[in-house]
Amino acid sequence: MAGQHPLAGNDSPTAGQHATREPVTVLYVCGMPRSGSTLLDLMLGQFVGHCDVGELFYLWQSGVERNFRCACGAHFDQCPFWAEVGQRAYGGWSTLDVAGIRALQRRVDATARLPLILNPSMSAGFRRDLATYTDLLTRLYRAIADGSGAQVVVDSTKRPSLAYILAQAPEIDLRMVHVLRDPRGVAYSWSQVVELPEGTSTKGRMNQRSARLTARRWVTVNTMISALARRGVPRVVVRYEDLVRDPRGELGRIAALTADVTGTVDPLDFLHGNEFEQVGSHAVAGGRIRMRSGPITLSLDEKWRREYAPARQRLVAAMTWPLRRRYDYR
């Protein structure tokens, strides 16, 4: 890596140089973007003993580097929560080589790196990078848990590569919520122009993607997540459509996934029928709904059935057919 070590200035130990402590439980929301993950993240953050932080993968870019707004409304450098997390984890954000961390992230946390993540002995250089990156993340998750007083950190990053890294981290106890949505609805969402709140992006709107690319990615992302679950990582599969129709039933299944950590199956008192009160979050990145406060009503968004071009619907349906049927999207 060119320049200073990404953890320079705070005498960071590398992996294996300190005694192993009790693992930090991370409830990782994984799946295809535009599948309702931010909505789910906000609800999971209201579980007893849980702290939601949005898409933590983007903290270095959106928070530390670009100083975008936290879900609490404050810019990152003015948010007391993230200031305490940075102090606990690294002695302050200013001690870090953020450009070096982002370069490290690009080298390690990517789908193309999965063969090396699964077998880091293939490359001594990658093994060192993976150890550094794992230590960086472990300290971050632990600081979030300690600073919030939560037993479970909820990360809605969704990326399969990060899930594979966390699954191998010795001080991370990984649990997964695999969120799904009908791929035709996902493709329609990616085709739309979606404006973002001021101070949360540089472009002012969410990225767009073609139907073909979205369909291909829907298959690969969900296949990779399923493969990780077969390796023994605890997982609950939740379809967006079921979550909106029966939030208490679906959230109850997720609550059972971490009941051994929190000591209780969450009573879900924050739910009132199909509505919940968004009382505050420090999600550092994610969908625009993270910036909302007050009551949020759960309603099924299936505009794609009426508004998405039939030819594109047929294309996405054909490209995703076997996996779509497995998850009962017929």
VMD Tcl script that draws the C-alpha trace (Angstrom):
set ca {
  {0.00 0.00 0.00}
  {1.35 3.39 -0.89}
  {1.61 5.89 1.97}
  {1.06 5.23 5.62}
  {-0.54 2.19 7.18}
  {-4.34 2.69 7.24}
  {-4.34 2.46 11.04}
  {-1.30 4.66 11.43}
  {-1.09 6.85 14.49}
  {-2.83 4.58 17.00}
  {-0.45 1.61 17.39}
  {-2.95 -0.84 15.97}
  {-2.29 -4.51 16.60}
  {-2.60 -6.76 13.60}
  {-4.85 -9.81 13.79}
  {-3.50 -12.32 16.28}
  {-1.43 -9.87 18.31}
  {-3.96 -9.44 21.07}
  {-5.93 -11.89 23.16}
  {-9.22 -12.94 21.62}
  {-12.19 -11.38 23.37}
  {-15.86 -12.26 23.35}
  {-17.09 -11.92 19.77}
  {-19.27 -9.02 18.67}
  {-22.62 -10.18 17.30}
  {-23.35 -8.65 13.90}
  {-26.79 -9.03 12.34}
  {-25.97 -8.54 8.68}
  {-28.74 -7.63 6.25}
  {-27.70 -9.05 2.89}
  {-29.31 -9.23 -0.52}
  {-29.86 -7.18 -3.63}
  {-30.08 -3.37 -3.23}
  {-33.57 -1.88 -3.72}
  {-35.15 -4.81 -1.88}
  {-36.42 -2.94 1.19}
  {-33.23 -3.37 3.22}
  {-33.15 0.18 4.62}
  {-36.73 -0.13 5.82}
  {-35.85 -3.44 7.46}
  {-32.69 -1.94 8.98}
  {-34.69 0.82 10.68}
  {-37.07 -1.70 12.23}
  {-34.27 -4.00 13.39}
  {-32.64 -1.01 15.07}
  {-35.67 -0.82 17.36}
  {-35.22 -4.37 18.61}
  {-34.16 -4.66 22.24}
  {-30.36 -4.62 22.46}
  {-29.82 -3.84 18.75}
  {-28.12 -0.84 17.14}
  {-28.58 -0.17 13.42}
  {-25.84 1.70 11.56}
  {-27.01 1.47 7.95}
  {-24.59 0.38 5.23}
  {-21.33 0.38 7.16}
  {-19.23 -0.45 4.10}
  {-19.72 3.17 2.95}
  {-18.71 4.79 6.25}
  {-15.20 5.62 5.01}
  {-16.42 7.36 1.86}
  {-19.74 8.86 2.92}
  {-18.83 9.63 6.52}
  {-15.13 10.13 7.19}
  {-14.09 11.37 3.74}
  {-17.11 13.28 2.38}
  {-18.83 14.22 5.67}
  {-22.34 13.43 4.44}
  {-25.27 13.61 6.83}
  {-26.00 10.87 9.33}
  {-29.61 9.66 9.64}
  {-29.86 11.79 12.79}
  {-29.58 14.85 10.52}
  {-26.12 15.99 11.59}
  {-23.12 15.88 9.31}
  {-20.80 13.02 10.16}
  {-18.18 15.18 11.89}
  {-20.87 16.78 14.05}
  {-22.62 13.56 15.11}
  {-21.82 12.71 18.77}
  {-22.51 9.02 18.20}
  {-19.97 8.63 15.41}
  {-17.44 10.84 17.22}
  {-17.55 8.45 20.18}
  {-17.31 5.40 17.93}
  {-14.24 6.81 16.19}
  {-12.59 7.62 19.51}
  {-13.28 4.17 20.95}
  {-12.18 2.30 17.84}
  {-9.14 4.24 16.66}
  {-8.48 7.15 19.00}
  {-10.38 9.42 16.62}
  {-11.09 9.45 12.90}
  {-8.24 11.88 12.27}
  {-5.70 9.18 13.17}
  {-6.64 7.15 10.10}
  {-5.30 7.13 6.57}
  {-8.72 7.12 4.93}
  {-7.37 6.98 1.39}
  {-5.34 3.95 2.42}
  {-8.39 2.31 3.98}
  {-10.43 2.81 0.82}
  {-7.60 1.35 -1.28}
  {-7.43 -1.59 1.12}
  {-11.19 -2.03 0.85}
  {-11.01 -2.16 -2.95}
  {-8.29 -4.81 -2.79}
  {-10.10 -7.03 -0.29}
  {-13.86 -6.45 -0.12}
  {-15.09 -7.32 -3.63}
  {-16.89 -10.19 -5.33}
  {-13.86 -10.85 -7.52}
  {-11.84 -11.52 -4.36}
  {-14.08 -14.32 -3.07}
  {-11.62 -17.12 -4.06}
  {-8.92 -15.38 -2.01}
  {-11.28 -14.62 0.88}
  {-12.11 -18.33 1.04}
  {-8.47 -19.37 0.67}
  {-6.18 -16.47 1.68}
  {-3.16 -18.79 1.75}
  {-3.14 -18.46 -2.05}
  {-1.51 -15.03 -1.65}
  {0.67 -13.80 1.23}
  {-0.05 -10.18 0.30}
  {-3.80 -10.74 0.29}
  {-3.57 -12.58 3.61}
  {-1.91 -9.54 5.21}
  {-4.46 -7.19 3.68}
  {-7.34 -9.37 4.87}
  {-5.94 -9.47 8.42}
  {-5.61 -5.67 8.48}
  {-9.09 -5.15 7.06}
  {-10.63 -7.66 9.46}
  {-8.99 -5.97 12.45}
  {-10.18 -2.56 11.21}
  {-13.78 -3.78 10.98}
  {-13.73 -5.72 14.24}
  {-12.63 -2.65 16.15}
  {-15.37 -0.64 14.46}
  {-18.16 -3.10 15.29}
  {-16.92 -3.43 18.88}
  {-16.84 0.35 19.31}
  {-20.41 0.61 17.99}
  {-21.60 -2.07 20.41}
  {-19.75 -0.56 23.37}
  {-20.75 3.02 22.57}
  {-24.43 2.19 22.09}
  {-24.67 -0.40 24.84}
  {-26.19 -2.83 22.35}
  {-25.56 -6.56 22.21}
  {-26.16 -6.74 18.44}
  {-24.91 -4.41 15.69}
  {-27.20 -4.28 12.64}
  {-25.31 -3.66 9.38}
  {-27.37 -3.43 6.18}
  {-24.41 -3.27 3.77}
  {-25.84 -6.25 1.80}
  {-22.57 -7.05 -0.04}
  {-21.86 -10.82 -0.15}
  {-18.09 -10.24 -0.05}
  {-18.29 -8.47 3.31}
  {-20.49 -11.27 4.67}
  {-17.84 -13.83 3.69}
  {-15.13 -11.75 5.40}
  {-17.15 -11.39 8.60}
  {-17.95 -15.11 8.62}
  {-14.23 -15.82 8.99}
  {-13.43 -13.04 11.48}
  {-12.50 -14.65 14.84}
  {-14.09 -11.88 16.93}
  {-17.32 -11.56 14.92}
  {-20.41 -13.68 15.61}
  {-22.24 -13.34 12.30}
  {-25.98 -13.82 11.82}
  {-27.64 -13.02 8.46}
  {-31.01 -11.68 7.37}
  {-31.33 -12.49 3.68}
  {-33.82 -10.00 2.26}
  {-35.43 -10.70 -1.12}
  {-37.78 -8.90 -3.44}
  {-39.36 -9.94 -6.73}
  {-36.56 -9.32 -9.26}
  {-38.95 -7.50 -11.58}
  {-39.67 -5.03 -8.80}
  {-35.95 -4.66 -8.11}
  {-35.20 -4.03 -11.79}
  {-37.99 -1.47 -12.02}
  {-36.63 0.36 -8.97}
  {-33.14 0.46 -10.51}
  {-34.62 1.99 -13.69}
  {-36.15 4.95 -11.86}
  {-34.71 8.40 -11.17}
  {-34.69 8.65 -7.37}
  {-33.72 11.96 -5.80}
  {-31.74 11.90 -2.54}
  {-31.97 14.31 0.41}
  {-29.56 17.23 0.42}
  {-26.20 16.50 2.00}
  {-26.35 12.72 1.52}
  {-24.69 12.33 -1.89}
  {-22.60 14.12 -4.49}
  {-24.88 13.41 -7.47}
  {-28.17 14.10 -5.70}
  {-29.81 10.93 -6.99}
  {-29.44 7.17 -6.77}
  {-27.65 5.19 -9.47}
  {-29.60 3.56 -12.29}
  {-28.97 0.16 -13.84}
  {-30.26 -1.75 -16.87}
  {-32.77 -4.60 -16.60}
  {-30.25 -7.13 -17.91}
  {-27.52 -6.14 -15.46}
  {-29.94 -6.04 -12.53}
  {-31.32 -9.49 -13.34}
  {-27.84 -11.00 -13.61}
  {-26.77 -9.39 -10.35}
  {-29.97 -10.55 -8.58}
  {-29.07 -14.14 -9.40}
  {-25.38 -13.93 -8.44}
  {-25.91 -12.00 -5.19}
  {-28.62 -14.30 -3.88}
  {-26.71 -17.41 -4.95}
  {-23.58 -16.27 -3.09}
  {-25.57 -15.56 0.07}
  {-27.26 -18.96 -0.07}
  {-23.86 -20.62 -0.45}
  {-22.57 -18.88 2.68}
  {-25.61 -20.07 4.63}
  {-24.81 -23.63 3.57}
  {-21.42 -23.16 5.24}
  {-23.20 -22.85 8.56}
  {-23.82 -19.12 9.04}
  {-27.22 -18.69 10.77}
  {-29.71 -17.11 8.37}
  {-33.33 -16.04 8.16}
  {-34.78 -15.47 4.66}
  {-37.31 -12.63 4.48}
  {-39.18 -11.53 1.39}
  {-39.97 -7.82 1.21}
  {-43.54 -8.58 0.17}
  {-44.11 -10.79 3.23}
  {-42.44 -8.27 5.55}
  {-44.86 -5.54 4.51}
  {-47.91 -7.78 4.62}
  {-47.07 -9.44 7.95}
  {-44.40 -7.39 9.74}
  {-44.99 -8.95 13.15}
  {-44.65 -12.49 11.85}
  {-41.55 -11.83 9.76}
  {-39.80 -9.70 12.36}
  {-40.58 -12.32 14.99}
  {-38.61 -14.88 12.98}
  {-35.65 -12.49 12.81}
  {-35.84 -11.71 16.53}
  {-35.47 -15.40 17.30}
  {-32.14 -15.35 15.43}
  {-30.49 -13.20 18.13}
  {-32.60 -14.14 21.15}
  {-29.69 -16.10 22.64}
  {-27.58 -12.91 22.60}
  {-30.14 -10.42 23.93}
  {-31.74 -12.90 26.35}
  {-35.23 -12.28 24.99}
  {-37.40 -12.81 21.94}
  {-38.21 -9.19 21.16}
  {-41.83 -8.24 22.02}
  {-41.96 -5.93 18.96}
  {-43.76 -3.26 20.98}
  {-42.71 -0.61 18.47}
  {-45.08 -2.11 15.87}
  {-48.65 -0.83 15.72}
  {-50.41 -2.82 13.04}
  {-48.71 -1.83 9.78}
  {-47.05 1.25 11.26}
  {-44.03 2.01 13.42}
  {-42.51 5.16 14.85}
  {-39.05 5.99 13.57}
  {-37.53 7.45 16.73}
  {-33.98 7.97 15.56}
  {-31.10 6.24 13.84}
  {-27.43 6.81 13.13}
  {-27.44 4.97 9.79}
  {-24.37 6.30 8.02}
  {-25.52 5.32 4.53}
  {-28.50 3.67 2.87}
  {-31.80 4.43 1.18}
  {-33.42 7.84 1.52}
  {-36.00 6.55 4.01}
  {-33.25 6.47 6.65}
  {-33.51 10.28 6.89}
  {-37.18 10.15 7.87}
  {-38.51 10.48 11.39}
  {-41.93 9.99 12.87}
  {-44.52 7.38 11.85}
  {-43.74 5.15 8.89}
  {-46.57 3.14 7.33}
  {-45.72 -0.17 5.70}
  {-47.35 -0.41 2.29}
  {-46.56 -2.77 -0.55}
  {-44.88 -1.04 -3.49}
  {-45.71 -2.98 -6.64}
  {-45.93 -0.16 -9.15}
  {-43.71 -2.25 -11.38}
  {-46.67 -4.47 -12.25}
  {-48.42 -1.48 -13.87}
  {-45.56 0.78 -14.96}
  {-42.63 -1.44 -15.95}
  {-42.45 -2.21 -19.67}
  {-43.81 -5.75 -20.33}
  {-40.79 -6.60 -22.48}
  {-38.43 -5.76 -19.62}
  {-40.57 -7.73 -17.18}
  {-40.32 -10.77 -19.45}
  {-36.55 -10.35 -19.82}
  {-35.98 -10.18 -16.05}
  {-38.38 -13.06 -15.45}
  {-36.55 -15.27 -17.96}
  {-33.06 -14.46 -16.66}
  {-34.00 -15.11 -13.02}
  {-36.42 -17.99 -13.53}
  {-34.87 -20.94 -11.62}
  {-33.86 -18.92 -8.55}
  {-37.05 -16.86 -8.67}
  {-39.13 -20.02 -8.44}
  {-37.03 -21.28 -5.53}
  {-38.12 -18.23 -3.54}
  {-41.73 -18.60 -4.71}
  {-41.79 -15.65 -7.10}
  {-43.91 -17.32 -9.75}
}
mol new
graphics top color blue
foreach p $ca { graphics top sphere $p radius 0.5 }
foreach p [lrange $ca 0 end-1] q [lrange $ca 1 end] { graphics top cylinder $p $q radius 0.2 }
display resetview
